Amino acid sequence: MLIVTARIPRRRLMAGGVSVLCCCLVLVVALVLSLNGGAVPTSASVSGMEDNSARVTYLQQRGWTVGDQAVSTQELLIPDTLDESYDSYQTLQRQQGFDLENYCGQRVQRYVYPVSNHPTGRSDVQAVLLVCDGTLIGGHIQAADGSFVSTLDFPAASAAPSATPSPAPSAAPSPAPSPAASATI
């Protein structure tokens, strides 16, 4: 029988332990990120959306030609929990970097602007922005009749609008802003 003994200095032993702990930490972080499902961070939230000119400028920077004033303004309540009826709309928001789950139970303002340069040439297209305490938390482009909903990104010149049926929370737009209106998103 052969017995081998080794003397390891305390510093090397501690360095090895720290290395093992660092490797474990990296593995845990990688596991958490992979279980997160690749969720898009909510970095798309834009602050400074308190006034109309900031919202119009934001839409123009995205490539849209919109009216100078919102055709509809509503206060909405995001439910405390988003059930499965919000899944496709939440997916649309996450594609843009927004996440409505961060605002469950809160009141938001919904601003609807007429869009005049949609690639389809339709005249009933609207840009919808959801704003909470001056921060843009979501939005989409929609046909007034609800026949399609797409992201706020201006489509390529040859691209057709998304044929996604309207899962969006949309009350019928009123012809004039109605700040006293309250609804659930």
N, C-alpha and C positions, 0 to 999 in steps of 0.2 A: 504494500500500500504506500502511496506517495502523498505526502502532505506538503502543500505550498503555502507559505504565509507571505503577506505583503504589508508593508507599512505605508499608509497613505497619509500625507500631511493634512491637517485639518483644513487648511486653505483650499486645497484641491478638492476635498470632499464637499466643502460648502459651495465651491464654484460649480461642481457637478450637480449638486442639488438645485442651485439657482437655474442652471441650464435646463434641467428636467422640468422645473416649474414654468419656465418661459415657453417651452414646447407645449406643455399642457394648456397654457393660456391661449396660445395661438390656435390649437385644435378646438378649444371651446368656442372661441370667437368665430372660427370658420364654420363650426356646426350651427351656431346661432344664426349666422348669416344665411346659410343654406336652408335652414328651416323657415326663415323669414319669407321664402318664396320669391326672392328677388324683388321685393316691393320697392317701388320708386320712392326716393326720399321726398319729403314735402317741401323741398327747397323752392318750388315754383311759387309759393305764396309771395305776393308782392304787396308791400306796405305803401302808404301814401295815396290810397284810393278814396279818400274822403270826398273829394270834389269831382264834379262832372268832367272838367277839363283833363284831369289825370286819367280818368277811365277812358275817355275818347282818345287821348294820346296813346294809351296802352294798346287799344284796338288798332289804331293806325300803325303803330310800330309792328304789329303782327301782320300787317298787309291789308287790313280791312278798311274800306271807306264806309264810315257810319255817319248817321245824323248827329247834329250838334247836341241834341238833348235826348234823354231816354224817353221812349214812348210809353214806358210803364215802369213804375217803381213800386215794389211791394216789400213788406217786412214778412219774412218767413221764419218758421221755427223748425230747425233740424231736429228730428226725433231723438229721444235719448239713446235708442239703439236703431241701427239700420238693418231692417229685415231683408230677406232675399229679393224683395221687389226693387231694392236699390242696387243689386249686384252689378248689373250692366252699366248703370250710370256711374257707380263708384269706380268700375274698371275704366270707363272713359276719363274720369277725373285723374285717376292714378297714371294713365298714359301721359298726362300733362304735368305730373309731379304734384298734383293736389291730392288731399285725402280728407274727405268730409267727416270721417270718424273722429278726427281731432276736434270737431266742432259740434258733436252730438249734444243736444239739449240747449243749444245757443240760438239766439235770434240773429238772423242775417238779413241784409238788404239784397234784393234781386233787382238788377237794372237790365232793361231790355232796350237795345238800340237797333234801329233799322239798318240793314246792310245793303249797299247799292252796287257792290262789285263782285258778287258771288260768281264763280266761273260758269255756273249753269245758266246765268242770265235771269234767274228767277227774281221777282221783285218782292217776294214775301219772306225773304230770309232775314233772320234776326240774330244778333249777338247777345248772349245772356251772360252777365257777370254776377257772381255771388260775393258779397263783401261783408266781412265781420269786423267791426271796430276799426274800419279804415284799411283792412288787409284783404286783398283778393284771395279768396280761398277756393274758388272754382269757377267754372264757366264753360260755355259751349256755343256752337253755332247751330241754329235750328231753322226749319221751315215753320212758318206761322201755323200751318195746319198739322204740324207734328209728324210729317212724313219722313223726315230724317233729322238726325242729330249727329254732329261731328265735333272734333276738338276745335280749340281756338286757333289752331295752326292754319294759315292760309294754304289751300291746296295748290299743288303744282298746276301749271296752266293746262296740262292735258288730262289731269285727274278729274274724275267725277266725284261728287260728294259721297260721303259715306252713306250707305244704304241702311244704316243701323236704325231700326224702328225706335221711336221716341220713348226711352225709358225715363226721360228727364222729368223732374218735378216742374211742371209748367202749368200755371193757371193761365187762362186766356188773357192775353195782354189787353189792357184797357187803353183807350185812345189818349188819355192824359195821365200824367203821374198821379198816383194815389197814395201818398205817404201814410195815410191812416189805415190802409188795408193790412190785414194780418192773415197769414195762412200757414199751413204746415208744408214743408218742402217734401 
